[in-house]
Amino acid sequence: MIPDAVAAIIAAAIRDHATNTPEEQGRRAVRELRDAGWTIAAPDVIAAALRAA
């Protein structure tokens, strides 16, 4: 399940950049999530970090 805060940021990125391609909207959403303090990582990066802990 996507937390409400994340869903709101993604929805705003899509709404505010409706004429962009889906890839551009996705990149915008990731930038805005990072700016809001979220960490975006690939599953293999997360798994490696957990194994190292």
C-alpha positions as CSV (number, residue, x, y, z in Angstrom):
1,M,0.0,0.0,0.0
2,I,1.3,3.5,-0.9
3,P,1.3,5.9,2.0
4,D,-1.1,8.9,1.5
5,A,1.8,11.4,1.5
6,V,3.5,9.5,-1.3
7,A,0.3,9.1,-3.3
8,A,-0.3,12.9,-3.0
9,I,3.2,13.8,-4.3
10,I,2.9,11.4,-7.2
11,A,-0.6,12.7,-8.1
12,A,0.6,16.3,-8.0
13,A,3.6,15.5,-10.2
14,I,1.3,13.9,-12.8
15,R,-1.3,16.6,-12.5
16,D,1.2,19.5,-12.6
17,H,3.1,18.1,-15.6
18,A,0.2,16.5,-17.5
19,T,1.7,17.2,-20.9
20,N,5.0,15.4,-20.1
21,T,5.7,11.8,-21.1
22,P,5.0,9.1,-18.4
23,E,8.8,8.8,-18.0
24,E,9.2,12.5,-17.4
25,Q,6.3,12.5,-14.9
26,G,7.9,9.6,-13.1
27,R,11.3,11.3,-12.9
28,R,9.5,14.5,-11.6
29,A,7.7,12.4,-9.0
30,V,11.0,10.8,-7.8
31,R,12.7,14.2,-7.5
32,E,9.7,15.6,-5.5
33,L,9.7,12.6,-3.2
34,R,13.4,13.0,-2.6
35,D,13.0,16.7,-2.0
36,A,10.3,15.7,0.6
37,G,12.9,13.5,2.4
38,W,11.9,10.1,1.0
39,T,14.7,7.7,0.0
40,I,14.3,5.9,-3.3
41,A,16.3,2.7,-3.7
42,A,16.2,-0.3,-5.9
43,P,15.3,-3.6,-4.1
44,D,18.8,-5.1,-4.5
45,V,20.3,-2.0,-2.8
46,I,17.9,-2.4,0.1
47,A,18.6,-6.1,0.4
48,A,22.4,-5.4,0.4
49,A,22.0,-2.8,3.1
50,L,20.0,-5.2,5.3
51,R,22.5,-8.0,4.9
52,A,25.3,-5.6,5.9
53,A,23.5,-4.4,9.0
